[in-house]
Amino acid sequence: MSVYAAFEGATPCERLPGADGGPGERAGWRLRGGLRAPGPGVAPEQAELLLNGTRDFELPAQLESPLLWHEATSAGGVRWLLRSAAAAAGAGEPPREWELPLRSVQLHLGASTQLQSLFTPAPAPWTMRALAWLLLNLARIPGVASLFARRSGG
């Protein structure tokens, strides 16, 4: 068993329309929510899971803490399984499990926080900013730039 995605809490399920919009052709399902945190004190990462099937299968509108995993079959294929703590949050239903006839699975992770950290540098401490301001203003005074150049050996 190899876990592919484990969501935390109530996760909405949305049916996706088929490629041609016909009633027999279904693209699959979309699950959106927070993935289980890797450790205590870590915020869950937002993700979107797309389940693309070759045949119709039904899922409830909301799953409680769904877990998707796959197993290798004896024929050399892959068997996809989805387990939910309950079909509807707070309904008191027992855990449910589905074997899904999937053609492909896609997991999209939210990258906004990582991307923002790349473009937004952490502010420098006020002492460093004050020193930079002082050096830049000293360099404006006539003759000080040549003192700096002589001092550095250039």
MOSUL-V438530 format. One record per residue. N is the residue number from 1. RES is the residue in three letters. SS is DSSP state (~ for helix, > for strand, _ for the rest). PHI is phi in radians with two decimals (999 if undefined). OMEGA is omega in radians with two decimals (none if undefined). Layout:
N,RES,SS,PHI,OMEGA + N,RES,SS,PHI,OMEGA
This chain:
1,MET,_,999,3.12 + 2,SER,>,-2.23,-3.10 + 3,VAL,>,-1.26,3.13 + 4,TYR,>,-1.72,3.14 + 5,ALA,>,-2.64,3.09 + 6,ALA,>,-2.28,3.14 + 7,PHE,>,-1.61,-3.13 + 8,GLU,>,-2.09,3.09 + 9,GLY,>,1.43,-3.12 + 10,ALA,>,-1.18,-3.10 + 11,THR,>,-2.17,3.13 + 12,PRO,>,-1.27,3.09 + 13,CYS,>,-2.00,-3.12 + 14,GLU,>,-2.25,3.10 + 15,ARG,>,-1.32,3.10 + 16,LEU,>,-1.68,3.13 + 17,PRO,_,-1.25,3.12 + 18,GLY,_,-1.29,-3.10 + 19,ALA,_,-1.13,-3.13 + 20,ASP,_,-1.77,3.10 + 21,GLY,_,1.39,3.14 + 22,GLY,_,-1.24,-3.08 + 23,PRO,_,-1.19,-3.12 + 24,GLY,_,-1.53,-3.09 + 25,GLU,_,-1.66,3.13 + 26,ARG,_,-2.16,3.10 + 27,ALA,_,-1.37,3.12 + 28,GLY,>,2.42,-3.03 + 29,TRP,>,-2.33,3.06 + 30,ARG,>,-2.14,3.03 + 31,LEU,>,-2.01,3.14 + 32,ARG,>,-2.19,3.10 + 33,GLY,>,2.99,-3.14 + 34,GLY,>,-1.62,3.07 + 35,LEU,>,-1.26,3.09 + 36,ARG,_,-1.06,-3.12 + 37,ALA,_,-1.20,-3.14 + 38,PRO,_,-1.21,-3.13 + 39,GLY,_,-2.85,3.13 + 40,PRO,_,-1.17,3.13 + 41,GLY,_,1.42,3.13 + 42,VAL,_,-1.78,-3.13 + 43,ALA,_,-1.23,3.11 + 44,PRO,_,-1.18,-3.13 + 45,GLU,_,-1.51,3.13 + 46,GLN,>,-1.27,-3.09 + 47,ALA,>,-2.58,3.07 + 48,GLU,>,-2.27,-3.13 + 49,LEU,>,-2.00,3.11 + 50,LEU,>,-1.85,3.12 + 51,LEU,>,-1.91,-3.09 + 52,ASN,>,-1.80,-3.05 + 53,GLY,>,-1.95,3.08 + 54,THR,_,-1.66,3.11 + 55,ARG,_,-2.24,3.08 + 56,ASP,_,-1.21,2.95 + 57,PHE,_,-2.58,-3.06 + 58,GLU,_,-1.89,3.04 + 59,LEU,_,-2.26,3.05 + 60,PRO,_,-1.16,-3.14 + 61,ALA,_,-1.19,-3.14 + 62,GLN,>,-2.58,3.10 + 63,LEU,>,-2.05,3.11 + 64,GLU,>,-1.77,3.13 + 65,SER,_,0.83,-3.14 + 66,PRO,_,-1.22,-3.13 + 67,LEU,>,-2.33,3.12 + 68,LEU,>,-1.94,3.08 + 69,TRP,>,-2.52,3.12 + 70,HIS,>,-2.32,3.11 + 71,GLU,>,-2.30,3.06 + 72,ALA,>,-1.37,3.10 + 73,THR,_,-1.69,-3.13 + 74,SER,_,-1.18,-3.14 + 75,ALA,_,-1.46,3.12 + 76,GLY,_,1.61,3.11 + 77,GLY,_,-1.62,-3.14 + 78,VAL,>,-2.22,3.11 + 79,ARG,>,-1.96,-3.13 + 80,TRP,>,-1.70,-3.14 + 81,LEU,>,-2.23,3.11 + 82,LEU,>,-2.17,3.14 + 83,ARG,>,-2.13,3.11 + 84,SER,>,-2.18,3.09 + 85,ALA,_,-1.12,3.05 + 86,ALA,>,-2.79,-3.13 + 87,ALA,_,-1.22,3.10 + 88,ALA,_,-2.37,-3.08 + 89,ALA,_,-1.10,3.08 + 90,GLY,_,1.36,-3.09 + 91,ALA,_,-1.44,3.14 + 92,GLY,_,1.27,3.13 + 93,GLU,_,-1.40,3.08 + 94,PRO,_,-1.26,3.10 + 95,PRO,_,-1.02,3.13 + 96,ARG,>,-2.10,-3.14 + 97,GLU,>,-2.42,3.12 + 98,TRP,>,-2.18,2.93 + 99,GLU,>,-1.70,-2.99 + 100,LEU,>,-1.79,3.08 + 101,PRO,_,-1.46,-3.01 + 102,LEU,>,-1.68,3.05 + 103,ARG,>,-1.62,3.11 + 104,SER,>,-2.74,3.14 + 105,VAL,>,-2.35,3.11 + 106,GLN,>,-2.27,3.10 + 107,LEU,>,-2.05,3.13 + 108,HIS,>,-1.89,3.13 + 109,LEU,>,-1.68,3.08 + 110,GLY,_,-1.24,-3.08 + 111,ALA,_,-1.96,-3.03 + 112,SER,~,-1.12,-3.11 + 113,THR,~,-1.21,3.11 + 114,GLN,~,-1.18,3.14 + 115,LEU,~,-1.18,3.13 + 116,GLN,~,-1.13,3.13 + 117,SER,~,-1.18,3.09 + 118,LEU,~,-1.28,-3.06 + 119,PHE,~,-1.66,-3.12 + 120,THR,_,-1.93,-3.13 + 121,PRO,_,-1.21,3.09 + 122,ALA,_,-1.18,-3.13 + 123,PRO,_,-1.15,3.12 + 124,ALA,_,-1.29,3.08 + 125,PRO,_,-1.07,-3.07 + 126,TRP,~,-1.09,3.13 + 127,THR,~,-1.17,3.11 + 128,MET,~,-1.19,3.12 + 129,ARG,~,-1.13,3.13 + 130,ALA,~,-1.14,3.13 + 131,LEU,~,-1.14,3.11 + 132,ALA,~,-1.10,3.12 + 133,TRP,~,-1.07,-3.13 + 134,LEU,~,-1.11,-3.13 + 135,LEU,~,-1.13,3.12 + 136,LEU,~,-1.14,3.12 + 137,ASN,~,-1.26,3.06 + 138,LEU,~,-1.13,-3.12 + 139,ALA,~,-1.18,3.12 + 140,ARG,~,-1.36,-3.11 + 141,ILE,_,-1.24,-3.12 + 142,PRO,_,-1.04,3.09 + 143,GLY,_,1.63,-3.11 + 144,VAL,~,-1.27,3.13 + 145,ALA,~,-1.09,3.12 + 146,SER,~,-1.20,3.06 + 147,LEU,~,-1.14,3.09 + 148,PHE,~,-1.08,-3.13 + 149,ALA,~,-1.15,3.11 + 150,ARG,~,-1.14,-3.11 + 151,ARG,~,-1.12,-3.11 + 152,SER,~,-1.47,3.06 + 153,GLY,_,1.62,-3.09 + 154,GLY,_,-1.77,none
